[in-house]
Amino acid sequence: AAGVIQSPRHLIKEKRETATLKCYPIPRHDTVYWYQQGPGQDPQFLISFYEKMQSDKGSIPDRFSAQQFSDYHSELNMSSLELGDSALYFCASSQRGLDKNIQYFGAGTRLSVL
Amino acid sequence: DAKTTQPNSMESNEEEPVHLPCNHSTISGTDYIHWYRQLPSQGPEYVIHGLTSNVNNRMASLAIAEDRKSSTLILHRATLRDAAVYYCIPLVVSGGSNYKLTFGKGTLLTVNP
């Protein structure tokens, strides 16, 4: 079965650079979520989209932005990168109303800011 | 958001049952109780969910207290592959029916061969 695809799997950036993370949800899933997991920490919700509209927002820095496109894939754009942005970034997708919105996670993108 | 309390860690032997407890005394009447787990170096993975009744699926069983203030995830026969951090998450439906997951500290399960 198709799973959530994230790219790239690993990304190394310098401070103050920008990064773009991509997420391809499971086919027919209409909702995408982004989570950040710092070293030794638990995943924290950043932002979500339902049918290409932002549906909820967590502790996402103003330097980050995200969107969901017409094909339902989503991109997380991160600017003016800081050392503290080094983390695993997970994308998850779900289909609203199906199985109480079980979320399926991708393998994550590991971002290292040097 | 409802607060959850889970043991920091638990240990089990392979082939033995494991009972992972979770307290969620502030859960609202409409919140489902979801369990996810995260294996090392992987994304979180859905395990099971329930509202009031006990639930079974191919991965685990979920026993929910009658007052819904606690629940227990049961792995009937632990395998080495079950070693992971287990998260108990009341699923809060905020305005607009959003379903973000709020991860707490979770329980690190170690399975001994």
Interface residues (C-beta under 8 A of the other chain):
Chain A: V4 T31 Y33 Y35 D42 P43 Q44 F45 S48 Y50 S55 D56 G58 F90 A92 S94 R96 K100 N101 I102 Q103 Y104 F105 G106 A107 G108
Chain B: Y32 H34 Y36 Q38 Q42 G43 P44 E45 Y46 H49 V85 Y87 L91 S94 G96 S97 N98 Y99 K100 L101 T102 F103 G104 K105 G106
